[in-house]
């Protein structure tokens, strides 16, 4: 009996989008964007990930993408003081700061670098997490509530038309800004169970319908089935963490493998494997740094890095070499 008898396989999309070491990649949105982006970053791709931190709802993602396209800098008016920190409704909590000027500097630096990166990006991956949004009377739909009292927000479910109207304008703006860019949409498989199971299903349905319309309308818009891979192929709680919501590392690696199968050719996949082996070796911590055996191990890894760099000059292992030689 073959393994096909034990689960339903997801049909992967055709190779219409290419991700390789010559491609600059931009990723924004929910968990898939962050997790796959980090794997591409570790594999030494030219990538920019979540300029505002992890964001879940499509309107907040679109608002931040518009800022990136326009290099629209934040001002003090964009911030408010809460719980001894300066925070922004457009950003993940990791951008909050006790120092207002430093917080603004970090936010604007991220916008500027992302603006430059997206100019040259061949592919942008946009991951929607939830169609449930929190709307503030002054700031509109926010990316993050930062644990402010719920009475300050109205919670509601976005409509398909509402999201489509925003993304049709955004995609047209992208086409003017970077005419050759390809856009790949995904839906996060993470269930937002705090909204309720039925409410989560409604939310994911809105996101899927939005993407279906965009893919049918624009030839340069595509869909990667990360949601279906986890929900259907990995339909087992052993692939989820203790919260029964977030995928385990094993599940993420499985999706990563499917991602490479769809977007990376064989030579790119082989190079990713070689770089990953070096990254794993760098994480090794010896019992005795000064031992002859470990010094030989270090020299072997440095030699492998040098050989790869000779063959692929775009690879830079400076940080890895420094980490290897740390006591």
Helices and strands as residue ranges (DSSP letters): G 3-5, E 24-29, H 31-42, E 46-49, H 58-70, G 76-78, E 79-82, E 85-88, G 93-95, H 100-120, E 121-128, E 132-136, E 140-141, G 150-152, E 153-157, H 160-177, E 182-187, G 193-195, H 197-217, E 221-223, H 226-228, I 229-233, G 237-239, H 249-263, H 266-282, H 292-311, H 318-324
